[in-house]
Amino acid sequence: MSDNYIMTVRAADSSGNFGEEVADDATFLNVPQAATDFSMNDEIQRKDWYDAVVAASRWKNDAEDDRGDILFIVHGYNMSTAEALQRHNLLKNDLTNLGFKGVIVSFDWPTHNEALAYLPDRHDAKLTAFRLVDEGIQELSAQQTPTCPINIHILAHSTGGYVVREAFDDAEDTQLPDQCWSISEMVFIAGDVSAESMSGLDGIADAIYRHCVRFTNYSSRYDLALGISNVKRLGIAPRVGRIGLPDGAPAKALNVDCTDYYGQWSTDQAIQAADSPNGHFGVESHSWYFGNKVFARDLFEVLIGTDRVLPDTRRELTPPLTNRFVLQR
């Protein structure tokens, strides 16, 4: 299994450890597979990083045609570098075991570790958002060749959804060429943006929908971190990662409701052991997706472009709605 490729916009201290401040420039890392954390010791030259990521993304389909797949993970708030790497590896291992042949990359940004540091994290997210497109997606897309198209996907967890939303909106404001930063699959899990803003009628959400082929939102009403009872959330609109996509979302957007599945998983130790053999990390109801076999199987089908009604990990609502599904074992 290849090393871990990480693009971070955290500033490093004099010892080379990444902290909680925003850096002037992005740092590009190649982290050994066995590492449990990362630092400036893992830095490589920007061009070498791009070349390595593109090379690792390439594979051949059944017709022996060359293609590439790059999945960016954008983590949420209150994440240390060690935790970001841990979740990166959990998802990487699960997708690789299912047959994902591309490369998984993490976009790491500075988040505070104190329990009530939510608002500072949103400020840092906005400061760093544009670099995801400008130094990540755009640069990697530009390295496509006529004989090897590269599909770029994004998985955003929690406040990572806010980072992505701001990144796409800012990129549109600067009028970057469309073909330089379009992506294939956009995925939100426990998305920490308002549900209303994802209707497709909002100017910020429009930028996301215009520049992706398909948008998949995973939601759960059990998500305590996104609940209105959370002290940090007084007066904040309901989040898309808790109540799901609103009516009026465009046809390319679909919602996978994980409420019923999480209710089973969280109350049945046998199901937990089978579906999450490595345990869970962070706030359980908010972060259970990482290391969960059922979620990984459904996500794998999304990334390879399976029709939305075909995965056996989901069922349509009754009566059917074309963009509403329920996660199941």
C-alpha positions in Angstrom: 0.0 0.0 0.0 1.3 3.4 -0.9 2.4 6.2 1.4 -0.1 8.8 2.5 -0.3 12.1 0.6 -1.3 15.1 2.6 -1.7 18.8 1.7 -1.7 20.9 4.8 -2.2 24.6 5.3 -1.3 24.5 9.0 1.7 26.5 10.1 4.6 24.6 11.6 6.5 25.6 14.8 10.3 25.7 15.3 10.3 21.9 15.9 8.5 21.2 12.6 5.2 20.2 14.3 2.0 21.6 12.8 -0.1 23.7 15.1 -3.4 25.7 15.1 -2.4 28.7 12.9 -2.9 29.2 9.2 0.3 29.0 7.2 1.2 31.5 4.4 1.7 28.6 2.0 0.5 25.0 1.7 2.9 22.2 2.6 3.0 19.0 0.7 3.7 15.8 2.6 4.4 12.2 1.8 3.8 10.4 5.1 5.0 6.8 5.5 2.2 4.2 5.7 3.2 3.1 9.2 3.3 6.7 10.7 0.9 7.7 13.4 1.4 11.5 12.9 3.0 13.8 10.4 5.3 16.8 10.6 7.6 18.9 8.4 9.9 15.9 8.3 7.5 14.5 5.7 7.6 17.5 3.4 8.5 16.9 -0.3 8.7 19.4 -3.1 5.4 20.6 -4.5 6.0 19.3 -8.0 7.2 15.9 -6.7 4.0 15.7 -4.7 1.8 16.4 -7.6 3.7 13.9 -9.8 3.5 11.2 -7.1 -0.2 11.7 -6.5 -1.0 11.6 -10.2 1.1 8.5 -10.7 -0.6 6.8 -7.7 -4.0 7.7 -9.1 -3.6 5.8 -12.4 -5.0 2.4 -13.1 -6.5 0.5 -16.1 -10.1 -0.5 -16.5 -11.4 -3.8 -18.0 -10.8 -2.5 -21.5 -7.2 -1.7 -20.6 -7.9 2.1 -20.9 -5.9 4.4 -18.6 -7.8 6.4 -16.0 -7.1 8.1 -12.7 -9.1 8.6 -9.5 -8.1 11.0 -6.7 -10.2 11.3 -3.6 -9.6 14.3 -1.4 -10.7 14.0 2.3 -11.4 17.3 3.9 -11.7 16.9 7.7 -13.8 18.9 10.1 -13.2 20.9 13.2 -11.4 19.9 16.4 -9.0 17.6 14.7 -5.3 17.1 15.6 -2.9 16.0 12.9 -2.7 12.5 14.4 -6.5 12.2 14.3 -6.6 13.5 10.7 -4.1 10.8 9.7 -5.9 8.1 11.6 -9.2 8.8 9.8 -7.4 9.0 6.5 -6.0 5.5 7.1 -9.3 4.0 8.2 -11.0 5.2 5.0 -8.1 4.3 2.8 -7.9 0.8 4.1 -11.6 0.2 3.8 -11.8 1.5 0.2 -8.7 -0.3 -0.9 -10.0 -3.6 0.4 -13.2 -3.0 -1.6 -11.2 -2.5 -4.8 -10.7 1.2 -5.1 -7.8 1.6 -7.4 -7.1 5.3 -7.2 -5.3 7.4 -4.5 -6.6 9.0 -1.4 -5.3 12.5 -0.4 -6.1 14.5 2.7 -6.5 18.3 2.7 -5.5 19.2 6.3 -6.3 22.6 7.8 -5.7 24.2 11.2 -8.4 23.4 13.8 -8.5 24.1 17.5 -8.6 21.2 20.0 -10.6 22.9 22.7 -14.2 21.7 23.0 -15.7 25.2 22.5 -13.4 26.3 19.7 -16.0 26.0 17.0 -16.2 29.6 15.8 -12.4 30.1 15.5 -12.3 26.9 13.4 -15.0 28.3 11.0 -12.8 31.5 10.6 -9.7 29.4 9.8 -11.8 27.3 7.4 -12.8 30.3 5.4 -9.2 31.6 5.4 -7.9 28.4 4.0 -10.7 27.2 1.8 -9.6 28.6 -1.6 -6.3 26.7 -1.4 -8.2 23.4 -1.8 -9.1 24.4 -5.3 -6.2 26.7 -6.2 -3.3 24.5 -5.0 -5.1 21.1 -5.0 -7.9 20.4 -7.4 -6.9 22.9 -10.1 -3.2 21.8 -10.2 -4.0 18.1 -10.2 -6.6 18.5 -12.9 -4.1 20.4 -15.1 -1.9 17.3 -15.1 -4.4 15.2 -17.0 -3.3 13.8 -20.3 -5.4 13.0 -23.4 -4.8 9.3 -22.8 -5.4 9.4 -19.0 -8.4 11.3 -17.7 -8.3 11.9 -14.0 -11.5 11.9 -11.9 -11.2 14.0 -8.8 -13.6 13.4 -5.9 -14.1 15.1 -2.6 -15.3 13.7 0.7 -16.0 16.4 3.3 -16.7 15.6 6.9 -18.4 18.0 9.3 -16.9 21.6 9.0 -15.0 20.2 6.0 -18.3 20.8 4.1 -18.0 24.5 5.0 -14.5 24.5 3.7 -15.6 23.0 0.4 -18.6 25.3 0.0 -16.4 28.4 0.6 -13.7 27.0 -1.7 -16.0 26.5 -4.6 -17.7 29.9 -4.1 -14.3 31.7 -3.9 -13.0 29.9 -6.9 -16.0 31.0 -9.0 -15.6 34.6 -7.8 -12.1 34.6 -9.2 -13.4 33.1 -12.5 -11.1 30.1 -12.7 -11.6 28.2 -15.9 -14.4 25.6 -15.3 -12.4 22.7 -16.7 -9.6 23.3 -14.3 -11.5 22.5 -11.2 -14.6 20.4 -12.0 -14.9 17.2 -10.0 -16.8 14.0 -10.4 -18.3 12.9 -7.0 -18.9 15.4 -4.2 -19.7 13.7 -0.9 -20.7 15.3 2.4 -20.9 13.2 5.6 -22.2 14.9 8.8 -22.1 18.1 6.8 -21.9 21.2 9.0 -23.6 23.6 6.7 -27.2 24.7 6.8 -29.6 22.4 5.0 -31.4 25.4 3.5 -28.1 26.6 1.8 -28.0 23.4 -0.2 -31.3 23.9 -1.9 -29.7 24.9 -5.2 -31.3 28.3 -5.0 -28.5 29.7 -2.7 -25.6 31.4 -4.5 -22.9 29.6 -2.4 -24.4 26.1 -3.0 -24.8 26.8 -6.7 -21.0 26.8 -7.1 -20.8 23.3 -5.7 -23.6 22.0 -8.0 -22.2 23.6 -11.1 -18.8 22.0 -10.6 -19.6 18.4 -9.7 -21.1 15.6 -11.6 -23.0 14.2 -8.6 -23.5 15.3 -5.0 -24.2 12.7 -2.3 -25.2 13.8 1.2 -25.1 11.3 4.2 -27.2 12.5 7.1 -28.3 11.2 10.5 -30.8 12.7 12.9 -28.9 11.0 15.8 -25.9 13.3 15.1 -25.4 15.0 18.5 -22.6 17.3 17.4 -25.0 18.9 14.9 -28.0 19.0 17.2 -29.7 22.2 18.2 -29.3 21.3 21.8 -25.5 21.7 21.5 -24.4 24.8 23.4 -22.3 26.0 20.5 -25.2 26.0 18.1 -27.7 28.4 19.7 -29.4 30.2 16.8 -27.7 28.2 14.1 -29.9 26.8 11.3 -30.5 23.0 11.0 -27.5 21.3 9.4 -27.6 19.2 6.2 -25.7 16.4 8.0 -28.5 16.0 10.4 -31.8 16.7 8.6 -30.7 15.9 5.1 -31.0 17.8 1.8 -34.0 20.2 1.5 -36.7 20.1 -1.1 -35.6 21.8 -4.2 -32.1 20.3 -4.3 -31.1 19.7 -8.0 -31.5 16.4 -9.7 -27.7 15.6 -9.4 -28.0 15.7 -5.6 -29.1 12.7 -3.5 -29.5 12.1 0.2 -28.6 8.9 2.0 -30.3 8.9 5.4 -28.3 6.9 7.9 -30.7 7.5 10.9 -32.2 4.0 11.0 -28.8 2.2 10.4 -27.1 4.3 13.1 -29.9 3.5 15.5 -29.2 -0.3 15.0 -25.5 0.1 15.0 -25.3 2.2 18.2 -27.5 -0.2 20.2 -26.3 -3.6 19.1 -22.8 -4.6 20.1 -22.7 -7.5 17.6 -23.5 -5.1 14.7 -20.8 -2.7 15.9 -18.2 -5.5 16.1 -19.1 -6.7 12.6 -19.4 -3.3 10.9 -16.7 -1.3 12.8 -14.1 -3.9 13.8 -11.5 -1.2 14.6 -13.9 0.7 16.9 -15.0 4.3 16.5 -13.3 7.6 17.2 -14.3 11.1 18.2 -18.0 11.9 18.9 -19.6 8.6 18.1 -22.8 9.9 16.5 -20.8 12.4 14.4 -17.8 10.3 13.3 -18.9 6.7 13.2 -18.6 6.7 9.4 -14.8 6.3 9.6 -14.0 2.6 9.8 -17.6 1.5 9.2 -17.8 -1.2 6.6 -21.4 -0.5 5.5 -20.7 3.2 4.9 -17.5 2.3 3.0 -19.3 -0.1 0.7 -21.9 2.5 -0.1 -19.2 5.2 -0.7 -17.2 2.8 -2.9 -20.3 2.4 -5.2 -20.6 6.2 -5.3 -16.9 6.7 -6.3 -17.0 4.1 -9.1 -20.1 5.8 -10.5 -22.8 3.1 -9.8 -26.3 4.1 -10.5 -27.9 5.6 -7.4 -30.6 2.8 -7.1 -28.3 -0.2 -7.5 -26.2 -0.4 -4.3 -27.5 -3.1 -1.9 -26.5 -0.8 1.0 -29.4 1.5 0.4 -33.1 1.4 -0.3 -35.5 4.0 -1.7 -38.1 5.6 0.5 -41.7 4.5 0.3 -43.2 6.0 -1.8 -40.0 6.3 -3.9 -38.4 9.7 -4.2 -35.7 9.9 -6.9 -33.1 11.6 -4.7 -33.9 10.1 -1.3 -32.4 6.8 0.0 -31.9 5.0 3.3 -28.7 3.3 4.3 -29.0 -0.4 5.3 -26.9 -3.4 6.2 
